[in-house]
């Protein structure tokens, strides 16, 4: 039997994807008249589909089994925490009909659906990220079609089974939530992005670039490579505890996990001691070199080490020291930045690079250098008693978030003790090649129509003297 013509394969892909999108459009039109209460009921139904303890456990187990990434207990915690946090964010939020009246401006704002959302989701969070996207989409009365990673397809399939059962319970169309069939191909994902009304892409740079090139309005997120500064005013033990907890969580699958810690000289020794007390194991120069050679093949991070436990990372690198079998995370000392220093980049594993800085100015410069090498736009952490230093980082570094005195991977994507929206997708602004600089949230899944009326009291047109007088006097223009 001869091979199929590529044009026939392209046509078949377009047909299969087109059928999914058309079903999604029919389902979306069926709920276009929902009121706020109905939209919120669908949001709650989708949330319960993943938070239900038995469902959550099954999703976490399948995710770890089929992707090989992370660990079950932390996935269970992530699925629950991210979902209940999002549901709490959405309580009382207006997303249907008139959402704002601004009489002083003569404006009325009306929320409208975007239509069919294509959601490209990563293997690192094959349950939590799709659920987050689904809930946000339903909040705005949209339909959504998932394009999971191939390894995450089984988790997505089970998630949809649970979601569809809850949609049945509230008498909502099942086709509001769909997924590309297995095997998920790049061609099918690209075709879905082309046919949808909005693309939301979380994951690899390749997927994000494809989303922006699809010809469809797209929201992508940038690469992580979080740097955290510990200055001489910090509570060293508290900083070490938070960094260790964050770094080890789910074997560092999160793009918000700390990758490098820059420690000011005055507290370097006690900080290293505190990290070791929290389960970190410091590698010597020979071990660090051996780990680097194994983890980075021709300058690229080997997937064999992604989101594996510290013990597995050490074993696969051929490191045999007994203490490594019980390590929560590995610590490597680093001095340089760039391709010749691969530990300065994103590692997606429980491996933490530490830098020594002379003072805060040096620490900020090191952080900027690391971020501009990899991770510009994402975020930086600071453990310090100085609020002025946090503001200085926000004013000077190419980041969209400065996370102060918090465990980074928990705080960046929203927390019950900070004010940013719960999300698994963090926009990185123009620094990271993204269209958004905030955490992806329900408002990104809405079209806003504005009714514009004449002002009751029209604005007075300014005179040339008011606009240009000071400028002309200063420069003699």
N, C-alpha and C positions, 0 to 999 in steps of 0.2 A: 504494500500500500504506500503510495507516494505521500510526501508531506503536504499539509494544507497550505494554500496560498496565504501569505501574510495579510493580503487585503481581505480575504474571507474571515481570518481571525479578528481583524480590526472591526469588521462589520458585525461579527457575532458578539464581540465585547460591547460595542455600542448598543446592540439590541438588548442584551441582558441588563446592562446598566440603565438603559432607557426605560425598560419595563419597571425597574425598581423606582426610578425617579417619578414616573408617571403615577404609580400607585401612591407614592408619597404625596404627590400634588393633589390627588383625589382626597386623600385622608386630611391633608391640610385645609383644603377648601371646606371639608365637612365640619371643621372646628373653628372656622374663621369667625363665626358669630358667637363663640363662647364668651361668657362674661368673666369677670375677674375670679369669681368663686370657682367656676369650672376649671379655669386654667390652674388655679392654686390646688385644686383637688387632684389634677393630673400630676402636678409637681410632687405632692405628698405621696401619691401612688408610686411614682417612679423612685422616690427616695426610699420608701418602705421595701421595694423590690430588692434593693441591695443591702439595706441595714438589717433586715430580718436575719437574726443570728445564724440560722441554718444556711440561708442563701449566702451570707457573707463568708462563712467558713468554706463552703463548697467553691465559691469563686476564688478565694485565696489559694486553696489547695490546687485547683486546676491551673491557676496562673503560674504558680511556682513549678508545678509538674511539667507544664508544656513549654514554658519559656526558660526555665532553669535560673530565673533571676529573683533575687530577694528571698524572703522567708515568710512562712505562712502567718505567724503571729503578728508580724508587723504589717503585712498586707491586710489582715483583719482589722487592725487598729486604724490603718490609713483609710480603708473603705468606709468605716463607720465615721471617723472623725471628719473627714473631708465632706461627707454627705450631710451629716447633721449640722455642720457648720454652714454649709451652703443653704440648707433649708432654713436655718435661723436667719441668715442674711436676707432671704427672700420673703420672710414673713412680713406682711404689710406693704411690701413693695408693689407699686402700681405698674402694670405692664399691659393693661387692656384699656382701650378707650381713652378718655381724657385723663392724663397723668399729671398735668400741671396747668394752673391758671395764673397768668402774670398780667393782671389788669394794668399795672403801671407801665407796661411795655405794649399793651394791646395784643398780647400773645396767648393762645391756647395751644398746648402740646398734646398730641394724640399718638398713642403707641399703636403701631401696626406690625404684623408679622413680616419677616424677611422672606418666608416661603419654605424652600427645602434647603436644609443645611447638610453639607458634606463634612463629616468630622474625621480627620485623619488622626489616629491615636497610636501611641507607642507600646512596645512590648514591656517596657518597664512598669507601667501601671495599666494593665489591660482591663481592669475592672473599674477603678476609681475615676480615671480620666473619661472613659465613655459615659459613665453615669453622670459625671459633672456636666458634660456637654448636653446629654439628653435632658437633664433637669432644666438647665438654662434655656434650651430650645423650647421645651414645653411651656415654660413660663411666658414666653412670647407667642404662644399658639403656632409654633412652627412644627414641621415634620423634619426628621433627621435620618440620614443614612450613614452608618459607620463604615470607615475603611480602616480596619485594624491592621496591625502588623501580622504577617502570616502566623507567627507563633502565638499571637494573642487572639486568634480567631476563635478558638474553642472557648475561651473565657467570655468573649463577646457573645457567642452563640447561647451560652447558658444564661448570661445576663439578660439577653433578649427574651428568653423563655420566661424568666421571672417577671420582666417588665410587661410582657404581653398578658400574663395572667392578671396583673394588676390593672392593665387597661381594660380587660374584659370585665373586671369587677365594677369599674365606673362607667362601663358602656361607651368606651372611647375606641376609635379605630386602631387596630393593631399596626396598620401600615404607617402610623406616625413614627414608629421606630423600626428601622430595618438595618441590615448589614450586608455588605458585599458577600457573595458566596465564596466558599473555599474552592480551590486555592486562590487567595488574594494575590493578584498580580499588580505590577506597577502600571500596566496598561489600563487595567480596570479602575485603579485608583485615579489615574489621570483623567479617564473618561468621566468618572463620577464628578470630579472637580469641575470639569468643563460644563457638565449639564446642570449642576446645582445652582442655587441662587446666592449662596454664601459658602465659603470654605473656611473651616477652622482647622489649622494644622498644628499639632503638637508632636514633637519628636525630632527626628534627624534634620540636619540642615538641608539634605537633599529633598525631603518632603516639603519643607517650608518654601524652598526655592521653587519647587514644582507648583505649589499652591499659588505663589505670586505670579507665576508664568501661565496660569491656567486660562486667563481671560475672564475669570469670575472674581468678583470682590472677595478678598481673602484676608484673614487674620492669622498671622503666624507668630511663633515665639522664637526667641534667640537662644543661643547656646549658653549653658551655665559654665561657670568655673569660679565658684565663689571664693573670695578672699575675705578673711576676717582678721582684723587688727586687735591685738591685746596691748593696751598701753599701761604705763606705770601706775595709773590710778585704779586699775581694774581690781575687782575681787577675783583673784587668780583661781581659787578653788571653784567658785561659782562658774567662772568662764570655762574652766576645764570640764566641769560636769556637763554643761550645756553643749559644748563642742563635741564631747565624746558621745553623748546621747544622740545628737543629731547625725554625727558622722557614721555611726554604726547602724542607724535605723534602716531596716529593709536592705541591708548590705549596700547602702549608698546609691540606691536606684534613683533618688531624686536629683534633679538638676540643681536643686537648692542646697545640697549637702556641701559642707565646707571642703574645699580642695586644698587650700593653702591657709596657713595661719602665720601672720607676721607679728612677731613679738618684740616689743621694745627691750633693749639690752638690760635695763634695770630689773626686769622681772622674767628674763629669759629662763634662767635656771629653775626658779620655783614653778614656772609655768610648765616646763618640760616634766618636772617631777609630778606635778598635779595631773598632767595628761597620762603619765605612766600609772599613777594611782587609780585612774579611771579605766584602766584596762588596755591602754596603748603600749605597744612594744617598740622601742627605738631601735632601728636597724643601724649597724655600723656601716662604714664606707663600702666595704666589700659586699655586704648583703644588699645595700642599696643599689650598687652597680649591677649585681646579679638580677635583682628584681626588675630594674629598668630594662635590661637586655631581654628579659622574658616578656614583660608587659607590652613593650613597644617594638613592633616589628616593622622595620623600614619607616620608622617615625610615626606609625599609627598604632593606636591602642588596640590590643588583641581582644576580641570578644570572649576569649577563654577566661578573662579576668573580670569581666563586667559583672557587677552586682553579685559577686561571690563572697563568701565569708572570708575574714582575714586569714583563718587557718587554711582554707582552700587556696587563696591567693599565694600564701607562702609555700604551700606544698607544690603548686604548679610551677613556681619559680625555682623549685629545688632547694628551698631554704629549710634546713633540718633542725635548727635550734629548738629545744624542747619548749621554751616559753612561747614560741609562735603558735603552738597547737591550741593555746587558750587565749590568744590575743583577741580583743574586741576590735582593734584597728591597728594598722602599722604606721609608724612615724619615720619619715625620711628627712634628713636635714638637706636644705637646698640653698644655693646662693645666687644662681643665675636664672634668667628668664629667656624663653624662646625654644626653638626647635632642638637646639643642642642640650636643652634641659627639660626633657619630656615631663618630669614631675611638676613643672610649672603649669601644665595644661590640665584640662578636665580628665579625671580618672575613672569616674563612675564605679568606684570600688572603695572599700574601707582602707584607703591609703592616704595619709595626710602629710603634705609637705609643710615644713616649718622653716621660716626665715627669721633671721636676727636683724633688727633695725636699731640704728644709733639713737633715734629720737622719733617723735611723731611725724615730723616732716619727711624723714627718710622712710618711715613706714607707709605713709600715704603715697610717696613716689614709687615704692616697690609695688604697692597694690595697683596703682595705675598701670605700671608696666605689665604686670601679670594680666590684668583685665584687657589691655589693648592687644596683648598676644592672643588670648582666648577669653571670651566671656564678656566683652564690652556691652554695656547696657543692662545687664542682669541685676546684680546687687552686690553690696559689700556689707560686711558685718563689723561692728565695733563693740568691744567690751571696755568700758571706760566710765568714770564718774563725770566726765566733762561733756555737757551738752553742746558746748561751742565746737568741740571737735567733730561731733556728729554733723552739725550744720556745715562745718568746713568741708567734710567729705561730700555732702550733698551738693555743695556749691562747686566743687572742684573735680570730682571723679566722674567718668562716663558711666554712671549707673542710674537706674530708675528707682532703686530702693536702698536705703541705708538702715540696716536692721541693728538696733541698739540693745545690748545686754539680753539677747534672746538666743535660744537654740535655733539656728538659722533655717534648717529645712522645715521646721514646724511653723516658724513665724512668717516666712516669706509668702507662703501660699494661704495666709489668713490664719488667725488664731483667736481664741476667746479672750485673750489678753492684749490684742492690738486691733487696730481699726481697718486693716486692708481686707478686701473681700476674700472669702474662701475660694480657692481656685487651684488647679493643677497646671495652669498655663500662664506664665508670667511674660507679659510683653516687655520688650527691651528697647523700644523706641528706635530712632534712626541709628543710634550707636550699634544696635544689634540687627539692623536691617528689617525692623518691624514697623507696622502701621500703628501700633498702640504701645503706650508706655506704662499702662496700668495692668492689674491682674484681670484676666478675661472674666467677664461677668455677664449677667443677664441683659444688661443694656446694649451689649455688643450684638445681641440677637434680635434687636428691634429696629424697625424704621420709625422715625419720628416725623409726623406730619404737623406742621404749624399753621394755625389759622392766624392771619396777620390783619389786625384792624388799625384804623388811624388812631394815633395818639390823641387823648382827650386834650392835652395841651402840647401842641407841636414843639419840637426842639427849635431853638433859635439858631439860625445859620450863623456860624462864627465869622468875624471880620478877618481880613488879612492881617491886621495889626495884632489880633489875639493869637493867630496861628504862627506868624512869622516875625513879629516884632522883636522878641528877645533874640532870636537867631540872627536877624539882620543887624541889630545893635552890636552883638558880640563879634560878628565876623565882617561887618561892614558891607554886607551884601546889598 
